[in-house]
Amino acid sequence: MRNTTYLPAVAGLALCATGAMAETPVLQVMTYDSFVTEWGPGPAVEAAFEAECACDLQFVGTGDGAALLARLQLEGPRTDADVVLGLDTNLTAAARETGLFAPHGVDADLDLPIAWTDAEFLPFDWGYFAFVANADATPVTSLQALADSDVKIVIQDPRSSTPGLGLLMWVQAAYGDEAPALWAELADNIITVTPGWSEAYGMFLEGEADAVLSYTTSPAYHLIAEEDDSKVAWGFDEGHYMQVEVAGKVAGTDQPELADQFMAFMVSDAFQSVIPTTNWMYPAVTPAGGLPDGFETLLTPETSLLLSPEDAAAKRDAALDAWRTALSQ
């Protein structure tokens, strides 16, 4: 016969255990899709942060980088995100206007080519946009030379993709009032426009384009992960547009302490050491072990181009109109 004397105690223990499991705090980080893939930074970052936070870190992929802002604008204060990771300086002015972000409160010694004073958005990596091609292809040396050539390229949509928007700002920064004319000349080089970076780069690797809009750091992936030196980034005379990727704490988060902990963790060695060989970008803080072998072979642009967040926001609509007009001809 079962001894029922201990049933209330056992039931109480079960309820306590269930309660403890239910109370595990969840931190939701909205980011772009490639960050959370098995080869991206997400899995390693999740494991390292959960080892410190006693929480459940959940990454939510939302298309490419520019789609993050669109989703956030749509959700507004109803968003479930506690942190948004993957915006860049071309988007931070518009993101700030939503009023959805709080100061990050992190005092970090950043290794960026530019001074950083933004109180709401904290960098986690940076790089330069470039066209990547096969090493045996005849290189072009400028945006104008690309437009004058018969090189076929694939680019990303600036409405959904931060590289696509970066190219828009690159052309704008380099050519100013002459940007629409350059787009008109570039239009016949563009075989397609993809929603995001992954689709575009995949088409290039499949041989469907001569070159793809990517980063000066992209050849490092092939060199380090595949021991393949057949991919190069073309250096352009006009200079290369810089991207600084950032994260921000959502002001309405119901996990403010965890969000603060994650923001501080983001510039720690545990996070930053993962970036070079998973996100294939330069880390915002150089890891203690330095950059991986192979990064020293990468193209270093002689001229860096970067519009301020305010200038990028002010010029975006006109630049987008010029792009759409050129590609619709």
C-alpha positions as CSV (number, residue, x, y, z in Angstrom):
1,M,0.0,0.0,0.0
2,R,1.4,3.5,-1.0
3,N,2.4,5.6,2.0
4,T,0.4,8.8,1.5
5,T,2.1,10.7,4.4
6,Y,4.6,12.2,2.0
7,L,2.4,13.1,-0.9
8,P,1.8,16.8,0.2
9,A,5.5,17.3,0.6
10,V,6.3,15.7,-2.7
11,A,3.6,17.8,-4.4
12,G,5.0,20.9,-2.8
13,L,8.5,20.1,-4.1
14,A,7.1,19.6,-7.6
15,L,5.3,22.9,-7.4
16,C,8.5,24.6,-6.3
17,A,10.4,23.1,-9.1
18,T,7.8,24.1,-11.7
19,G,7.8,27.6,-10.3
20,A,11.6,27.8,-10.5
21,M,11.5,26.7,-14.1
22,A,8.7,29.2,-14.9
23,E,10.7,32.0,-13.3
24,T,13.8,31.6,-15.6
25,P,14.0,35.1,-17.1
26,V,13.9,35.4,-20.9
27,L,15.9,38.0,-22.8
28,Q,14.7,38.5,-26.3
29,V,17.2,40.0,-28.8
30,M,15.9,40.9,-32.2
31,T,18.5,40.7,-34.9
32,Y,19.1,39.8,-38.6
33,D,18.8,36.3,-39.9
34,S,22.5,35.6,-40.6
35,F,23.4,36.4,-37.0
36,V,21.4,33.5,-35.7
37,T,22.4,30.8,-38.3
38,E,24.5,27.8,-37.1
39,W,27.6,29.4,-38.7
40,G,26.8,32.9,-37.4
41,P,27.7,34.4,-34.0
42,G,24.3,33.6,-32.4
43,P,24.9,30.1,-31.0
44,A,28.3,30.9,-29.4
45,V,27.0,34.2,-28.0
46,E,23.9,32.5,-26.6
47,A,26.0,29.8,-24.9
48,A,28.5,32.3,-23.4
49,F,25.9,34.7,-22.1
50,E,23.6,32.1,-20.7
51,A,26.6,30.7,-18.7
52,E,26.7,34.1,-17.0
53,C,23.1,35.3,-16.8
54,A,21.1,32.4,-15.5
55,C,18.6,33.3,-18.1
56,D,17.2,32.1,-21.4
57,L,18.6,34.2,-24.3
58,Q,16.4,34.1,-27.3
59,F,17.5,35.5,-30.6
60,V,14.7,36.4,-33.0
61,G,15.8,36.7,-36.7
62,T,14.0,39.3,-38.8
63,G,15.2,39.2,-42.3
64,D,18.2,41.5,-43.1
65,G,19.4,44.5,-41.1
66,A,17.1,47.2,-42.5
67,A,14.1,45.0,-41.8
68,L,14.8,45.3,-38.1
69,L,13.9,49.0,-38.1
70,A,10.8,48.4,-40.2
71,R,9.5,45.7,-37.8
72,L,10.3,47.9,-34.8
73,Q,8.4,50.8,-36.3
74,L,5.5,48.5,-37.0
75,E,5.4,47.0,-33.5
76,G,6.1,50.2,-31.6
77,P,5.8,50.0,-27.8
78,R,4.1,46.6,-28.2
79,T,7.4,44.9,-29.3
80,D,8.5,41.9,-27.3
81,A,12.2,42.7,-28.0
82,D,14.4,43.7,-25.1
83,V,17.4,44.5,-27.2
84,V,17.7,45.2,-31.0
85,L,21.0,44.1,-32.5
86,G,22.0,44.8,-36.1
87,L,21.1,48.4,-37.0
88,D,23.8,50.6,-38.4
89,T,24.6,54.3,-38.5
90,N,22.5,54.7,-41.7
91,L,19.4,53.7,-39.6
92,T,20.1,55.0,-36.1
93,A,18.6,58.5,-36.6
94,A,15.3,56.9,-37.7
95,A,15.5,54.4,-34.9
96,R,16.1,57.2,-32.4
97,E,13.0,59.0,-33.7
98,T,10.8,56.1,-32.6
99,G,11.5,56.9,-29.0
100,L,11.8,53.2,-28.2
101,F,15.4,53.1,-27.1
102,A,17.0,53.9,-23.7
103,P,20.6,54.9,-23.0
104,H,22.9,51.8,-23.0
105,G,25.0,53.0,-20.1
106,V,28.1,51.1,-21.2
107,D,31.5,52.8,-20.9
108,A,33.8,50.8,-23.3
109,D,37.1,51.5,-24.9
110,L,36.1,50.9,-28.5
111,D,38.5,50.1,-31.4
112,L,36.8,52.0,-34.2
113,P,38.3,54.2,-36.9
114,I,35.9,57.0,-35.8
115,A,35.0,58.6,-32.4
116,W,31.9,57.2,-30.8
117,T,29.6,59.3,-28.6
118,D,26.1,57.8,-29.1
119,A,24.4,57.2,-25.7
120,E,21.7,54.9,-27.1
121,F,23.4,52.7,-29.7
122,L,26.5,50.7,-28.9
123,P,28.7,49.2,-31.7
124,F,29.5,45.5,-31.8
125,D,31.4,45.3,-35.1
126,W,32.3,47.4,-38.2
127,G,33.7,47.0,-41.7
128,Y,33.8,48.4,-45.2
129,F,31.5,47.7,-48.1
130,A,33.1,46.3,-51.2
131,F,32.4,44.4,-54.3
132,V,33.8,40.8,-54.0
133,A,34.8,38.9,-57.1
134,N,37.0,35.9,-58.1
135,A,40.7,36.6,-57.9
136,D,41.2,35.6,-61.6
137,A,38.7,38.3,-62.8
138,T,40.0,41.6,-64.2
139,P,39.3,44.0,-61.3
140,V,37.6,47.3,-61.7
141,T,39.0,50.2,-59.7
142,S,36.1,52.6,-59.1
143,L,32.3,52.8,-59.0
144,Q,32.5,54.7,-62.3
145,A,34.7,52.1,-63.9
146,L,32.1,49.5,-62.7
147,A,29.3,51.4,-64.4
148,D,31.4,51.7,-67.6
149,S,32.2,48.0,-67.7
150,D,30.1,44.9,-68.6
151,V,30.7,43.3,-65.2
152,K,27.5,41.8,-63.9
153,I,26.7,42.3,-60.3
154,V,24.1,41.4,-57.7
155,I,23.2,43.8,-55.0
156,Q,20.8,44.0,-52.1
157,D,17.6,46.0,-51.7
158,P,18.2,49.2,-49.6
159,R,14.7,49.0,-48.2
160,S,15.4,45.7,-46.4
161,S,19.1,45.3,-46.3
162,T,21.8,47.3,-44.6
163,P,24.4,46.4,-47.3
164,G,21.9,47.6,-49.9
165,L,21.4,50.8,-48.0
166,G,25.1,51.1,-47.5
167,L,25.6,51.0,-51.3
168,L,23.0,53.8,-51.7
169,M,24.9,55.9,-49.2
170,W,28.3,55.0,-50.7
171,V,27.2,56.3,-54.1
172,Q,25.7,59.4,-52.4
173,A,28.8,60.1,-50.4
174,A,31.1,59.7,-53.4
175,Y,29.0,61.4,-56.1
176,G,26.6,63.8,-54.4
177,D,24.4,65.5,-56.9
178,E,25.8,63.2,-59.6
179,A,24.6,60.1,-57.8
180,P,21.4,59.7,-60.0
181,A,23.5,59.8,-63.1
182,L,25.8,57.1,-61.8
183,W,22.8,54.9,-60.9
184,A,21.5,55.3,-64.4
185,E,24.9,54.0,-65.7
186,L,25.1,51.2,-63.2
187,A,21.6,49.9,-63.9
188,D,22.5,47.6,-66.8
189,N,25.3,46.0,-64.6
190,I,22.8,44.8,-62.0
191,I,21.3,41.4,-62.8
192,T,19.1,41.3,-59.8
193,V,18.4,42.8,-56.4
194,T,17.9,40.5,-53.5
195,P,16.1,41.1,-50.2
196,G,19.3,40.3,-48.1
197,W,23.0,39.6,-48.1
198,S,22.8,35.8,-47.9
199,E,20.8,35.5,-51.1
200,A,23.1,37.8,-53.0
201,Y,26.3,36.2,-51.9
202,G,24.8,32.7,-52.6
203,M,24.1,33.8,-56.2
204,F,27.6,35.0,-56.6
205,L,29.1,31.7,-55.3
206,E,26.8,29.8,-57.7
207,G,28.4,31.7,-60.6
208,E,25.3,33.8,-61.4
209,A,27.2,37.1,-61.2
210,D,30.7,38.4,-61.7
211,A,30.8,40.3,-58.4
212,V,28.6,40.9,-55.4
213,L,28.1,43.7,-53.0
214,S,29.6,42.5,-49.7
215,Y,32.5,43.5,-47.4
216,T,36.3,43.9,-47.6
217,T,36.4,41.2,-44.9
218,S,34.4,38.6,-46.9
219,P,37.5,37.0,-48.5
220,A,38.7,36.2,-44.9
221,Y,35.9,33.6,-44.6
222,H,37.1,31.8,-47.7
223,L,40.7,32.1,-46.7
224,I,40.3,31.0,-43.0
225,A,37.3,28.7,-43.1
226,E,37.8,27.1,-46.5
227,E,41.6,27.6,-47.1
228,D,40.5,29.2,-50.4
229,D,42.2,32.4,-51.6
230,S,40.2,32.7,-54.8
231,K,38.0,35.6,-53.6
232,V,39.1,39.2,-53.4
233,A,37.5,42.6,-52.6
234,W,38.1,45.2,-55.3
235,G,39.6,48.5,-54.1
236,F,37.8,51.6,-55.4
237,D,39.4,55.0,-56.0
238,E,36.4,56.9,-54.6
239,G,36.9,55.2,-51.3
240,H,34.8,52.7,-49.4
241,Y,31.8,53.3,-47.3
242,M,32.1,52.2,-43.7
243,Q,29.5,50.3,-41.7
244,V,29.3,50.4,-38.0
245,E,26.7,47.8,-36.6
246,V,25.1,48.6,-33.3
247,A,22.7,47.3,-30.7
248,G,20.2,49.3,-28.5
249,K,18.3,48.6,-25.4
250,V,14.5,48.8,-25.8
251,A,13.2,51.4,-23.3
252,G,10.1,49.4,-22.5
253,T,11.8,46.1,-21.8
254,D,10.5,44.1,-18.8
255,Q,14.0,42.8,-18.3
256,P,16.0,46.0,-17.9
257,E,18.8,44.5,-15.7
258,L,19.3,41.6,-18.1
259,A,19.3,44.0,-21.1
260,D,21.9,46.1,-19.3
261,Q,23.9,42.9,-18.7
262,F,23.7,41.9,-22.3
263,M,24.8,45.3,-23.6
264,A,27.9,45.2,-21.3
265,F,28.6,41.6,-22.4
266,M,28.4,42.6,-26.0
267,V,31.7,44.5,-25.7
268,S,33.4,41.8,-23.6
269,D,36.1,39.5,-24.9
270,A,33.7,36.5,-24.8
271,F,31.4,38.3,-27.4
272,Q,34.0,40.2,-29.4
273,S,36.3,37.2,-29.9
274,V,33.5,35.4,-31.8
275,I,32.8,38.2,-34.3
276,P,35.8,37.9,-36.7
277,T,35.3,34.3,-37.7
278,T,31.5,34.1,-37.4
279,N,30.2,37.5,-38.6
280,W,33.3,38.1,-40.6
281,M,33.6,41.7,-39.6
282,Y,36.1,43.7,-37.5
283,P,35.2,43.6,-33.8
284,A,34.3,46.8,-32.0
285,V,36.8,45.9,-29.3
286,T,39.9,44.0,-30.4
287,P,40.0,40.6,-28.6
288,A,42.8,39.8,-26.2
289,G,44.2,37.3,-28.8
290,G,44.1,39.9,-31.6
291,L,42.6,39.3,-35.0
292,P,42.8,35.9,-36.6
293,D,45.6,35.1,-39.1
294,G,44.4,36.1,-42.5
295,F,42.9,39.4,-41.6
296,E,46.2,41.1,-42.3
297,T,45.8,40.2,-46.0
298,L,42.5,42.1,-46.4
299,L,42.1,45.2,-48.4
300,T,42.5,48.4,-46.3
301,P,40.7,51.3,-48.1
302,E,42.8,54.4,-48.6
303,T,39.7,56.6,-48.2
304,S,36.9,55.9,-45.7
305,L,33.4,57.3,-46.5
306,L,30.7,57.7,-43.9
307,L,27.7,60.0,-43.6
308,S,26.6,61.0,-40.2
309,P,23.4,59.4,-39.0
310,E,21.5,62.6,-39.5
311,D,22.9,63.2,-43.0
312,A,22.1,59.6,-44.0
313,A,18.6,60.0,-42.8
314,A,18.2,63.3,-44.6
315,K,19.5,61.9,-47.9
316,R,17.9,58.5,-47.8
317,D,14.6,59.2,-49.5
318,A,16.1,61.2,-52.4
319,A,18.8,58.5,-52.9
320,L,16.2,55.8,-52.8
321,D,14.1,57.6,-55.4
322,A,17.2,57.9,-57.7
323,W,17.9,54.2,-57.3
324,R,14.3,53.2,-58.0
325,T,14.1,55.4,-61.1
326,A,17.4,54.1,-62.5
327,L,16.4,50.5,-62.0
328,S,12.9,50.9,-63.5
329,Q,14.2,52.1,-66.8
